[in-house]
Amino acid sequence: MDTLTTRPIESPFKSSKEMLMKNMMKLSLVALLSIGLLQAAEVKKEIDKETGLIIAPGFEDVKNNCTVCHTATLIIQKGGTKASWKESIVWMQKTQGLWDLVDMEEPVLNYLATNYPPNLFSRRANLKATLLPPNPYDKK
Ligand code: HEC
């Protein structure tokens, strides 16, 4: 006659520690996935091949007025608020022969402040006019 063997009954309930670990793993997976989705949602900016400028409202005016004397690199590496962009423009008008932008000034400033906002790696401040060589474009 068979002897009755007893087998410990396995609990259908996992230990709470195991449950916690599983939930933590699920949570971190969800977190990772959401970060991935957020990054994918960031819109790729279209760049003009000729100048390297971001194509956005005001781009044409900036390309036509601001890449005449120097490349767009000066713009791309600068970054600034609307006020500091205005300061740059006024400075170029006073010292570098930049013309009055008339009704293009507002779209130009909005384009610059929106697409090239202040950043950590902005260019140094302008040199004082007295530290610059004579302007060869000055008609005086
Ligand atoms: C008439 C010529 C001329 C035009 C047009 C011109 N610039 Fe300039 N700009 C200059 C010169 C010259 C310098 C060089 C100054 C230097 O090397 O420090 C300069 C420098 C700059 C700089 C670097 C100095 C700073 O202010 O941070 C920026 C940015 C800039 N220009 C943006 C623009 C923008 C935006 C426009 C269009 C609205 C424009 N430029 C149009 C002549 C011009």
Boltz pocket constraint, residues with backbone or C-beta under 6 A from the ligand:
constraints:
  - pocket:
      binder: B
      contacts: [[A, 62], [A, 65], [A, 66], [A, 67], [A, 68], [A, 69], [A, 70], [A, 74], [A, 75], [A, 78], [A, 88], [A, 89], [A, 91], [A, 92], [A, 96], [A, 97], [A, 98], [A, 99], [A, 108], [A, 112], [A, 123], [A, 124], [A, 125], [A, 126], [A, 127]]
      max_distance: 6.0
